[in-house]
Amino acid sequence: MKKIQRRDFLKAMGLTTAALGLTACGGSGAASASSAPASSSSAPSASTQPEAAEDKAALAGPPVTQFQTGELTIGEYTFKAQYIPFDVRREVGGAHHLVHADSYQGNYFFSFYNEDDEEQSAKIFEYAIQDDRLTPVEEYNIDGSDALSIDRNGILYVLETFDVYCYDLNSSDPEEPGDALDYWGRCYSSKDRDLTVLYRTNSAPVLVQDGEYTELTLEGDNEMGPFYRMSSLNLSGDELLTVGELDSSGDYYFAAFDLDGNEVARSSQPVGSFDAVMMKRPNGYLLDTGYMWELYAPDGTFLEKSLPVGERETLCQLCGEFCTFDVFLPLEENAFLAVGHHGKATEPDEPVVFRITTDF
């Protein structure tokens, strides 16, 4: 493993770190994160709902789309959806991954990218689930449209062009960055330990732990572990889930690694897309490849997948209409949140959230 020295942006700008109590973006707060299930009870909040959020709710414009959700069977496993609408309608549009999201102390933090709405794209929105709806809590003047994650101490990591900035959600001024990393990429923070993973395409992932950066060498004989090129990475639990090309054939395979870089699973056949949303589940791995969900056993053996859109047993059956998913957020063992966006040719896209209950 290669150690990389960190750069202290605050010192370079002539500011002090004493008041902020940050350690390589790790906060000093003792609060522990928990992913609260979507329920009718009020989730605990790190802040109170401002009057401004209520005013915006009243001026939200068109109502959010109402979905008739159902069940989807993939192989021997069942997925059941509960639609959780936003109280305030947002519109998204532009790049493929339009919504970024993470959770902290039972509340949910979103960025909604819309290339025609610079003000919205430059904010992060905090919500609580109340009465089976996502209710506004707070807005932050922080641009998280490239990537965001929150660690167990309430440190918010956001990728802004070529820098990752850190914001302490528990500070008196959470919109003021407390530090910046000397390495950039998409951010994935653990809720179980002081760990954040930074990743960019065609570069080894970097682990940020205890004030140090470690460039992780993945097991394998190619440039990126087993891969000739690695296009996707997620941190899920204590594993790095990846998709990449084993050679220049254009076929993409799934592989999982532990946090020491050892391979723990690999698919024996290509996956449906180079750009996958992935999650480790009790019975294996779930991959969303844009138009279908694919299931893999704990060793990477392919189990089953949903059929493409337009046929039976598709994601349309689960969510009422076809949605593109951007993020999976874990809840209790048998459930997770699927966060994405939905749109019609005659209407702008809007973000959607479903609580998925499954035996997988």
Beta strands, then each sheet from edge to edge (+ up, - down):
strand 1: 2-4
strand 2: 71-74
strand 3: 77-83
strand 4: 99-104
strand 5: 107-112
strand 6: 124-130
strand 7: 133-140
strand 8: 148-150
strand 9: 155-160
strand 10: 163-168
strand 11: 179-180
strand 12: 186-189
strand 13: 196-199
strand 14: 206-209
strand 15: 212-215
strand 16: 229-236
strand 17: 239-245
strand 18: 252-258
strand 19: 263-266
strand 20: 277-281
strand 21: 284-288
strand 22: 293-296
strand 23: 302-305
strand 24: 324-330
strand 25: 335-342
strand 26: 350-358
sheet 1: 1+ 15- 14+ 13- 12+
sheet 2: 2+ 3- 26+ 25- 24+
sheet 3: 4+ 5- 6+ 7-
sheet 4: 8+ 9- 10+ 11-
sheet 5: 16+ 17- 18+ 19-
sheet 6: 20+ 21- 22+ 23-
end
